[in-house]
């Protein structure tokens, strides 16, 4: 196209636009491109946060499953309820079978006793040394419970302000011991 005043031809760009034409920045597609560019950091932060929350929930579930596996081992009979090495091994195996390092898991177990009277358990010492009536109840029946607490660590992909690294996840499972 020729400019009538100066008779100088205006140079067109590679897409056929004039050299001084703002082009894509004023078009609707340019506005969308700009909006996406401005929102992309926020969308990536939301995606990363969702991934981290999912990873945290996964580790929490695995720690809870490990505690449950240890308690299930200990609940089989009275001898296994005090077998801390066997309870530790059962919890470690469950944790490791899900692809986790057992070095990130600590397991503690304890037994407690009492009299179950219609669903209400009155605590009592398990040993006849400290409780001469251990193993018998005036009303109800004697129960022994094993509690296993598993604690694992969660390491986030990045450091987040205000959130400690690593986070400790802890779950406890308590089951009645089978008495035959």
C-alpha positions as CSV (number, residue, x, y, z in Angstrom):
1,X,0.0,0.0,0.0
2,X,1.2,3.5,-0.8
3,X,1.1,6.4,1.5
4,X,-0.4,9.3,-0.5
5,X,1.5,12.1,1.3
6,X,5.0,10.7,1.0
7,X,4.6,8.1,-1.8
8,X,6.7,5.7,0.3
9,X,5.5,2.1,0.4
10,X,4.9,0.6,3.9
11,X,6.7,-2.6,4.5
12,X,4.6,-5.6,5.5
13,X,5.9,-8.1,8.0
14,X,6.2,-11.9,7.4
15,X,2.5,-12.4,8.2
16,X,1.3,-9.7,5.8
17,X,0.8,-7.1,8.5
18,X,2.3,-3.6,8.3
19,X,5.5,-2.9,10.2
20,X,3.8,-0.6,12.7
21,X,0.8,-2.9,13.3
22,X,0.6,-4.2,16.9
23,X,-0.9,-7.4,15.5
24,X,-1.4,-10.3,17.8
25,X,-1.3,-8.3,21.1
26,X,-4.6,-6.6,20.3
27,X,-6.4,-9.6,18.8
28,X,-8.6,-11.8,20.9
29,X,-6.1,-14.7,20.6
30,X,-3.3,-12.4,21.9
31,X,-5.4,-11.6,25.0
32,X,-6.0,-15.2,25.7
33,X,-2.2,-15.9,25.4
34,X,-1.5,-13.1,27.8
35,X,-4.1,-14.4,30.3
36,X,-2.6,-17.9,30.2
37,X,0.9,-16.5,30.6
38,X,-0.2,-14.5,33.7
39,X,-2.2,-17.4,35.3
40,X,0.3,-20.2,34.6
41,X,2.5,-19.7,37.7
42,X,-0.7,-19.8,39.9
43,X,-2.0,-22.9,38.1
44,X,1.4,-24.7,38.5
45,X,1.5,-23.8,42.2
46,X,-2.0,-25.3,42.6
47,X,-0.9,-28.4,40.7
48,X,2.2,-28.8,42.8
49,X,0.2,-28.3,46.1
50,X,-2.2,-31.0,45.0
51,X,0.6,-33.4,44.2
52,X,2.2,-32.7,47.6
53,X,-1.1,-33.2,49.5
54,X,-1.6,-36.5,47.6
55,X,1.9,-37.7,48.5
56,X,1.3,-36.8,52.2
57,X,-2.0,-38.6,52.3
58,X,-0.3,-41.7,50.6
59,X,2.5,-41.8,53.3
60,X,-0.1,-41.3,56.0
61,X,-2.1,-44.3,54.7
62,X,1.0,-46.5,54.4
63,X,2.0,-45.6,58.0
64,X,-1.5,-46.5,59.2
65,X,-1.5,-49.8,57.3
66,X,1.9,-50.6,58.8
67,X,0.5,-50.0,62.3
68,X,-2.5,-52.2,61.5
69,X,-0.3,-55.0,60.2
70,X,1.8,-54.9,63.4
71,X,-1.3,-55.0,65.6
72,X,-2.8,-57.8,63.5
73,X,0.4,-59.8,64.1
74,X,0.3,-59.1,67.8
75,X,-3.5,-59.8,68.1
76,X,-3.1,-63.5,67.0
77,X,-2.4,-64.8,70.5
78,X,-1.0,-63.8,73.9
79,X,2.6,-64.9,73.1
80,X,2.7,-62.7,69.9
81,X,1.2,-59.7,71.7
82,X,4.5,-59.2,73.5
83,X,6.7,-60.2,70.6
84,X,8.0,-56.7,69.8
85,X,10.5,-58.0,67.2
86,X,7.7,-59.9,65.3
87,X,5.4,-56.8,65.5
88,X,8.2,-54.6,64.2
89,X,8.9,-57.1,61.3
90,X,5.2,-57.3,60.4
91,X,4.9,-53.5,60.2
92,X,8.2,-53.1,58.3
93,X,7.2,-55.8,55.8
94,X,3.9,-54.0,55.1
95,X,5.6,-50.6,54.7
96,X,8.4,-52.1,52.5
97,X,5.9,-54.0,50.3
98,X,4.5,-50.6,49.2
99,X,7.9,-49.4,48.0
100,X,9.0,-47.4,51.0
101,X,12.3,-47.5,52.9
102,X,11.9,-49.1,56.3
103,X,14.5,-46.7,57.7
104,X,11.7,-44.0,57.6
105,X,9.4,-46.0,59.9
106,X,9.6,-46.5,63.7
107,X,7.3,-48.9,65.5
108,X,6.4,-49.0,69.2
109,X,4.0,-51.5,70.7
110,X,2.4,-52.1,74.1
111,X,-0.2,-54.3,75.7
112,X,-3.0,-53.3,78.0
113,X,-5.5,-55.4,80.0
114,X,-8.8,-54.9,81.6
115,X,-12.3,-56.2,82.2
116,X,-14.9,-55.8,79.5
117,X,-18.3,-55.3,81.0
118,X,-20.9,-54.6,78.3
119,X,-18.4,-52.7,76.0
120,X,-16.9,-50.6,78.8
121,X,-13.3,-51.6,79.5
122,X,-12.0,-51.0,83.0
123,X,-8.2,-51.0,82.8
124,X,-6.1,-53.2,85.0
125,X,-2.5,-54.3,85.3
126,X,-1.7,-57.4,83.1
127,X,0.8,-58.9,85.4
128,X,-0.1,-61.0,88.5
129,X,2.9,-59.4,90.2
130,X,1.2,-56.0,90.3
131,X,-2.4,-57.2,90.1
132,X,-3.3,-60.3,92.0
133,X,-6.6,-60.6,90.1
134,X,-5.0,-60.3,86.6
135,X,-6.8,-62.6,84.2
136,X,-10.1,-62.7,86.1
137,X,-13.0,-60.3,86.3
138,X,-15.8,-59.9,88.8
139,X,-18.2,-59.0,86.0
140,X,-17.6,-59.3,82.3
141,X,-14.6,-60.9,80.8
142,X,-10.8,-60.4,80.8
143,X,-9.4,-58.7,77.6
144,X,-5.9,-58.1,76.5
145,X,-5.3,-55.4,73.8
146,X,-2.2,-54.7,71.7
147,X,-1.5,-51.2,70.6
148,X,1.0,-50.4,67.8
149,X,2.1,-46.9,67.0
150,X,3.9,-46.4,63.7
151,X,5.7,-43.2,62.8
152,X,7.0,-42.3,59.4
153,X,8.6,-39.3,57.8
154,X,7.3,-37.3,54.8
155,X,9.8,-35.3,52.8
156,X,8.2,-32.7,50.5
157,X,9.6,-32.1,47.1
158,X,10.3,-28.4,47.9
159,X,10.8,-26.3,51.0
160,X,7.6,-24.4,51.9
161,X,7.6,-21.4,54.3
162,X,6.1,-22.3,57.6
163,X,6.0,-26.0,57.0
164,X,8.7,-28.0,58.8
165,X,10.8,-30.5,56.8
166,X,10.5,-33.4,57.2
167,X,7.0,-33.9,58.6
168,X,6.3,-36.8,61.0
169,X,3.2,-38.9,60.4
170,X,2.0,-41.1,63.2
171,X,-0.8,-43.6,63.5
172,X,-1.9,-46.0,66.2
173,X,-3.8,-49.3,65.8
174,X,-5.3,-51.1,68.7
175,X,-6.7,-54.7,68.5
176,X,-8.0,-57.2,71.0
177,X,-5.7,-60.2,71.4
178,X,-7.3,-63.6,70.7
179,X,-7.3,-65.7,73.9
180,X,-7.8,-69.4,73.3
